[in-house]
Structures are given as structure tokens and as C-alpha cells.
């Protein structure tokens, strides 16, 4: 029997007027400027489109440096930025990743074992 893995969902919003889905950091829709945004969690899985290693980190992350920041195209159709878990293997462009923690603007990803 195949085991189904469950990953944390990422908090997003969907515009009730035009249906656009976007990050929850917005107060109005980027497509139609409606303020009728409703919470809609999306699966935190996707592919790496870019990444970089931060060696000189901002003050609040200094104790975690060096660390990798990844840009991920989520399977849900959004592009998000997050950090890579310290115990994750190094990403490559196109690597599959999944969220392991999602707290407001701090999403932590891990490279998935399966491509």
C-alpha cells in the first residue's frame, strides 16, 4: 500500500470578484483591486526556479547563515520565495521541493527525495 505524504499548506487568498489567487500579504487584489479576498490554503509543493546562498545574513537570521533561499513555482500556479531547511540536500534548478513549515512570510522548504 502506497503512503500519502501530507505537507503544510501555504496561506493564500483568492479574490471573490475575479478569482485570482495570490499571497496572503495583500489587502487588495493585484488583478482587479477588489478588497474581497478570502483565505485559501494551497499545497506547498513545487519546483525550484532559482536559488542562492546567503552568507552575510540580516540581523534576525545571522545565527542561521549560511543558508539557501529558493524561488519556487508552486504546483498551484504561484511563485513564492522561501528558505531551504538546513538539513535539506542542495537544490538544483527544477528540483521538486515541499514546504515543511509555513508561518506568515517565513516558508521553509526541503528538497523532495523524488523528482
Beta strands, then each sheet from edge to edge (+ up, - down):
strand 1: 9-15
strand 2: 21-23
strand 3: 37-43
strand 4: 45-54
strand 5: 67-74
strand 6: 79-84
strand 7: 96-103
strand 8: 106-111
sheet 1: 2+ 1- 3+
sheet 2: 4+ 5- 6+ 8+ 7- 4+
end
